[in-house]
């Protein structure tokens, strides 16, 4: 599993240019949040082997990529808010590409066995004991749209898919943009990030 990166708040499109402007933005905000982790993984159990084969033929390697995001969202207003969607995009080769949000954490299948992403709380432990210690990813949204009470937080994971791209183009890529869309269609960018306190990592196990 590739190591996740944290988006650079300084490069986020909605970052303010002064403390005064930032304070005003926070006062007017309805929905806010923080990004904990962004983890990318090629959609294939044998992606590295496939890369070697494709590149040996003098062709460019491209594959679907799963992008798993751990984050925190909160209704910072004094009124009930409604979240209609959660959107993400990333810049590849100078072009901004929208990511497709998924409703599950499916990874791939091998020999008719389905695999899904999970949290490995002890990544230095034995790989043979992963099934015993693996923890399911908790979705931040059970479904959308969702109603969010004043000051109520949500915390969890969401998966996106990026179609047919070289995974290397996402390594240390800090051009991600994440936006909460409310019931009126207004967008609320998430521009802050915070490193998780856990040493856990994302892995894959049998579904």
C-alpha positions in Angstrom: 0.0 0.0 0.0 1.4 3.4 -0.9 2.2 5.8 1.9 -0.4 8.5 2.2 0.2 12.2 1.9 -1.4 15.2 3.5 -2.5 18.0 1.2 -0.6 21.2 1.7 -2.9 23.8 3.1 -0.8 26.6 1.7 -1.6 25.3 -1.8 -5.3 24.9 -1.3 -7.4 27.1 -3.6 -9.5 28.4 -0.8 -6.6 29.4 1.5 -6.9 33.0 2.6 -4.2 35.6 2.3 -4.4 37.2 5.7 -5.5 36.3 9.3 -8.3 38.8 9.1 -9.7 37.2 6.0 -9.4 33.8 7.5 -11.2 34.9 10.6 -14.1 36.3 8.5 -14.3 33.1 6.5 -14.5 31.0 9.7 -17.3 33.2 11.1 -19.3 32.8 7.9 -18.6 29.1 7.5 -21.4 26.5 8.0 -19.4 23.3 7.4 -15.7 22.8 8.1 -13.3 20.0 8.6 -9.8 18.6 8.6 -8.0 16.0 6.5 -6.1 13.3 8.4 -4.8 11.0 5.6 -4.9 10.6 1.8 -3.9 7.1 0.8 -3.5 5.9 -2.8 -3.5 2.4 -4.2 -3.5 1.0 -7.7 -6.7 -1.1 -8.4 -5.0 -4.4 -8.9 -3.3 -7.0 -6.7 -0.5 -7.4 -9.3 -0.1 -3.8 -10.4 3.7 -3.7 -10.0 4.1 -6.8 -12.2 1.8 -5.3 -14.8 3.8 -2.1 -14.8 7.0 -4.0 -15.5 5.3 -5.9 -18.4 3.8 -2.8 -20.0 6.9 -0.7 -19.7 9.0 -3.6 -21.1 6.9 -3.3 -24.2 7.7 0.4 -24.5 4.2 1.5 -23.5 3.0 3.9 -20.8 1.5 2.3 -17.7 -1.9 3.4 -16.5 -4.4 1.8 -14.2 -7.4 2.8 -12.1 -6.4 4.2 -8.7 -8.2 4.1 -5.4 -7.9 7.2 -3.2 -8.9 6.7 0.4 -9.4 9.8 2.5 -9.7 9.9 6.3 -11.2 13.2 7.5 -13.3 15.1 10.1 -16.3 17.2 9.2 -18.3 19.5 11.6 -21.3 21.7 11.4 -19.8 24.9 12.8 -23.1 26.9 12.5 -25.9 27.2 15.0 -28.5 25.7 12.6 -29.0 22.2 11.1 -27.1 21.8 7.9 -27.6 19.2 5.1 -24.7 17.7 3.2 -25.6 16.7 -0.4 -22.2 15.6 -1.6 -18.5 15.4 -0.9 -16.3 16.1 -3.9 -12.6 15.8 -4.7 -10.2 16.6 -7.5 -6.5 16.5 -8.2 -4.2 18.0 -10.8 -2.5 15.6 -13.2 -0.2 16.9 -15.9 -1.5 20.5 -15.5 -5.2 19.4 -15.8 -7.6 19.2 -12.9 -9.5 15.9 -12.8 -12.6 15.2 -10.8 -12.5 12.0 -8.7 -15.4 9.6 -8.5 -16.8 9.0 -5.0 -17.6 5.4 -4.2 -20.0 3.9 -1.7 -17.8 1.1 -0.4 -14.2 0.2 0.3 -13.8 -2.7 -2.2 -10.3 -3.2 -3.5 -10.1 -6.0 -6.0 -10.8 -9.7 -6.5 -8.4 -12.6 -7.0 -9.5 -16.0 -8.0 -13.1 -15.1 -7.2 -12.2 -13.9 -3.7 -13.2 -10.3 -3.0 -10.8 -8.1 -1.0 -11.5 -4.8 0.7 -9.4 -2.1 2.3 -8.9 -2.2 6.1 -7.0 -0.6 8.9 -3.9 -2.5 10.1 -3.4 -1.3 13.7 0.0 -3.0 13.9 1.7 -2.7 10.4 5.0 -4.2 11.8 3.2 -7.4 12.9 3.1 -10.6 11.0 1.3 -10.5 7.7 -0.1 -13.9 8.4 -2.0 -12.6 11.3 -3.5 -9.6 9.5 -7.0 -11.2 9.2 -7.1 -11.4 13.0 -6.2 -7.8 13.7 -7.7 -6.0 10.7 -10.2 -3.3 11.4 -12.9 -2.3 9.0 -12.9 1.3 7.6 -15.6 3.4 9.1 -17.4 5.4 6.4 -17.8 9.1 7.3 -21.2 9.0 5.5 -23.6 6.1 5.8 -25.4 7.6 2.9 -25.9 11.0 1.3 -27.7 13.4 1.6 -27.3 13.6 5.4 -28.5 15.9 8.1 -26.0 17.4 10.5 -27.0 19.0 13.8 -25.3 22.2 15.0 -21.8 21.5 16.3 -22.1 17.9 15.4 -19.0 16.2 14.0 -18.5 13.3 11.6 -15.3 11.3 11.4 -14.3 8.5 9.1 -13.3 7.4 5.6 -14.4 7.9 2.0 -13.1 6.2 -1.2 -12.6 7.8 -4.6 -11.5 6.4 -7.9 -9.2 8.0 -10.4 -9.5 6.4 -13.9 -6.5 5.1 -15.9 -3.5 7.1 -14.5 0.1 6.3 -13.7 0.2 5.9 -9.9 3.5 7.6 -9.8 1.8 10.9 -10.8 0.1 10.9 -7.4 3.2 10.3 -5.3 3.8 13.4 -3.2 1.0 15.1 -5.2 -0.3 18.0 -3.1 -2.8 19.5 -5.5 -5.9 17.7 -4.0 -9.0 19.8 -3.4 -11.9 18.6 -1.2 -15.2 20.3 -1.0 -18.4 19.7 1.0 -21.5 20.5 -1.0 -24.6 21.5 1.0 -28.3 21.2 0.1 -28.2 24.6 -1.7 -25.2 23.6 -3.9 -22.8 25.8 -2.0 -19.3 24.5 -1.7 -17.3 24.4 1.5 -13.6 23.7 0.9 -11.6 21.8 3.4 -8.2 23.5 3.6 -6.8 22.3 6.9 -4.9 19.1 7.5 -3.7 17.3 10.7 -1.5 14.3 11.0 -3.2 11.3 12.6 -1.8 10.3 16.0 -2.1 6.6 15.2 0.7 4.5 13.5 -1.9 2.3 11.8 -1.8 1.9 8.0 -4.2 0.9 5.3 -4.0 -2.6 4.0 -6.2 -5.1 2.2 -7.9 -8.2 3.5 -10.6 -10.7 2.4 -14.0 -9.3 2.4 
